[in-house]
């Protein structure tokens, strides 16, 4: 008997919906952002150095959201090691990385611009 036959009368979707972050049931980008900001090791090693680089880039007028890309990738590696969920993709999807980078960029830019006032 196949699994499809077992659940054919029940409302179960066996195919992952790519729009819903590979079928995890939660937003990977939001969860990764929370993890990056609340895991001391990840924040200290990967996020904080990029924040300092972002601040320097803002002073030079060359700030870019892509600066946070390496921090997002390293944080995702640590995240998947700490939480080995099978439904998570092996590599960080580009759209999720872009969203994480943009959120960090917005937050840092907003904080640094309010510090000047």
C-alpha positions as CSV (number, residue, x, y, z in Angstrom):
1,X,0.0,0.0,0.0
2,X,1.3,3.4,-0.9
3,X,1.2,6.5,1.3
4,X,-1.1,8.3,-1.1
5,X,-3.6,5.5,-0.6
6,X,-3.5,5.8,3.1
7,X,-4.3,9.5,3.2
8,X,-6.4,9.9,0.1
9,X,-9.6,10.4,2.1
10,X,-7.9,12.8,4.5
11,X,-7.1,16.4,3.6
12,X,-3.3,16.1,3.6
13,X,-1.0,17.8,1.1
14,X,2.0,15.6,0.4
15,X,3.5,18.1,-2.0
16,X,5.4,21.0,-0.6
17,X,4.2,24.4,-1.5
18,X,7.2,26.5,-2.5
19,X,5.3,29.7,-1.6
20,X,5.2,28.6,2.0
21,X,8.9,28.1,2.5
22,X,9.3,24.5,1.3
23,X,6.4,23.2,3.4
24,X,7.8,24.0,6.8
25,X,4.7,25.8,8.0
26,X,6.6,28.9,9.1
27,X,8.5,31.7,7.5
28,X,12.2,30.7,7.4
29,X,13.3,34.4,6.9
30,X,11.6,35.6,10.1
31,X,12.8,32.6,12.1
32,X,16.3,33.1,10.8
33,X,16.3,36.8,11.7
34,X,15.1,35.9,15.2
35,X,17.8,33.3,15.5
36,X,20.5,35.7,14.2
37,X,19.6,38.3,16.8
38,X,19.1,36.0,19.7
39,X,21.9,33.5,19.3
40,X,25.0,35.0,21.0
41,X,27.5,33.1,19.0
42,X,26.0,33.8,15.6
43,X,25.5,37.5,16.5
44,X,29.0,38.0,17.8
45,X,30.8,36.1,15.0
46,X,28.7,37.0,11.9
47,X,26.1,39.7,12.4
48,X,27.9,42.3,14.5
49,X,31.0,42.5,12.2
50,X,28.6,43.1,9.2
51,X,26.8,45.8,11.2
52,X,30.1,47.6,11.8
53,X,30.9,47.3,8.1
54,X,27.5,48.7,7.2
55,X,28.0,51.6,9.5
56,X,31.3,52.4,7.8
57,X,29.7,52.0,4.4
58,X,27.0,54.4,5.4
59,X,29.5,57.0,6.3
60,X,31.1,56.6,2.9
61,X,27.8,56.6,1.1
62,X,28.2,53.0,-0.2
63,X,25.8,51.1,2.0
64,X,24.2,48.0,0.4
65,X,21.9,45.3,1.7
66,X,24.1,42.6,0.1
67,X,26.7,43.3,2.8
68,X,24.7,41.1,5.1
69,X,24.7,38.1,2.7
70,X,27.6,36.3,4.3
71,X,26.1,36.7,7.8
72,X,22.8,35.2,6.6
73,X,24.5,32.2,5.0
74,X,26.6,31.5,8.1
75,X,23.7,31.9,10.4
76,X,21.6,29.5,8.2
77,X,24.4,26.9,8.5
78,X,24.4,27.2,12.3
79,X,20.6,27.2,12.3
80,X,20.3,24.0,10.3
81,X,23.0,22.4,12.5
82,X,21.2,23.3,15.7
83,X,17.7,22.5,14.4
84,X,18.0,19.6,11.9
85,X,14.5,19.9,10.4
86,X,14.2,17.6,7.3
87,X,11.9,20.0,5.5
88,X,14.5,22.8,5.5
89,X,16.3,23.2,2.2
90,X,20.0,22.3,2.4
91,X,21.1,25.7,1.1
92,X,19.6,29.0,2.0
93,X,17.2,30.0,-0.8
94,X,18.1,33.2,-2.6
95,X,14.7,34.9,-1.9
96,X,15.0,34.1,1.8
97,X,18.6,35.4,1.8
98,X,17.4,38.6,0.1
99,X,14.6,39.1,2.6
100,X,16.9,38.6,5.5
101,X,19.5,41.0,4.1
102,X,16.9,43.7,3.4
103,X,15.4,43.4,6.9
104,X,18.8,43.7,8.5
105,X,19.7,46.6,6.2
106,X,16.5,48.5,7.0
107,X,16.9,48.0,10.7
108,X,20.5,49.1,10.8
109,X,20.0,52.0,8.5
110,X,17.0,53.2,10.7
111,X,19.0,52.8,13.9
112,X,22.1,54.6,12.6
113,X,20.0,57.4,11.1
114,X,18.2,58.0,14.4
115,X,21.6,58.0,16.2
116,X,22.7,61.1,14.2
117,X,19.6,63.1,15.4
